[in-house]
Amino acid sequence: MKVNISLEELFGDKIREMRERDKAFLPKPEWFSRIETDLDTFMQTCMTKYPFTSFEAIPRDESGLTFPAFEDLQFYLPRSLRHQPVRIVEVDGLAFLSVLGDGAFCIDPRRWHRIKTCIAKGTVEYPQVSVRDSGVSDGRHRTLLLMQLYNRRTIPVVVPESHYETFMAEAKNMGAI
């Protein structure tokens, strides 16, 4: 029984037509490195996520923001995990995102900028492990930004204690640790 069914398999030509229409709303790739319009206009602009082909294809930061040393960042737990036991694990960011397939590099420039601003202020929420497939459940933009801004391959992620053993076994199998 096939569990992972693609949108193309489900919707055929309809999904391809939607994707073609969405191209009119693609953000400019340079918006990921710097914003050349006022922030209010940028944040309210109608746009879709940009489908970069790889981590290397994402433009480097040219925003002029300054970022604290990685060791000085203040990481905090996602709200949903603040009242349960958790573990923090260093993982290979690209392996961690691999469960998303091509969607790993599909990025919203507004979210990208908001997270970049938070990192510049010295705070960042831990990316969160999915208990379903041991990849990322929340934190794709944070993972990519931490890797890019700090030129790091590994990043810290939060794992619910109840899923820790399963995650560690699956992470080893996918080369994330």
QUIBELZI-V923241 format. One line per field, one symbol per residue. phi: phi as a letter, one per 40 degrees, with the letter a starting at -180 (. if undefined). burial: # if it has 24 or more other C-alpha atoms within 12 Angstrom, else .. A space follows every 50 residues. Layout:
# QUIBELZI-V923241
phi->???
burial->???
This chain:
# QUIBELZI-V923241
phi->.cccbcccccbfcdccccccccdcbcccdccccabbbccccdcbccabcc cccaccccdccbcgcbbcddcccbcbccdcbcbacbbbbcbcdccccdcc fcccbcbccccdcdcccccccgbacdcbccccbgbcbahdccdccccccb fbcbbcbbbddcbdccdcccccccgcb
burial->.........................####.#####......#....#### ##..#..####.....#..#....#.#........##############. ...#################..########...################# ..########..#...##.##....##
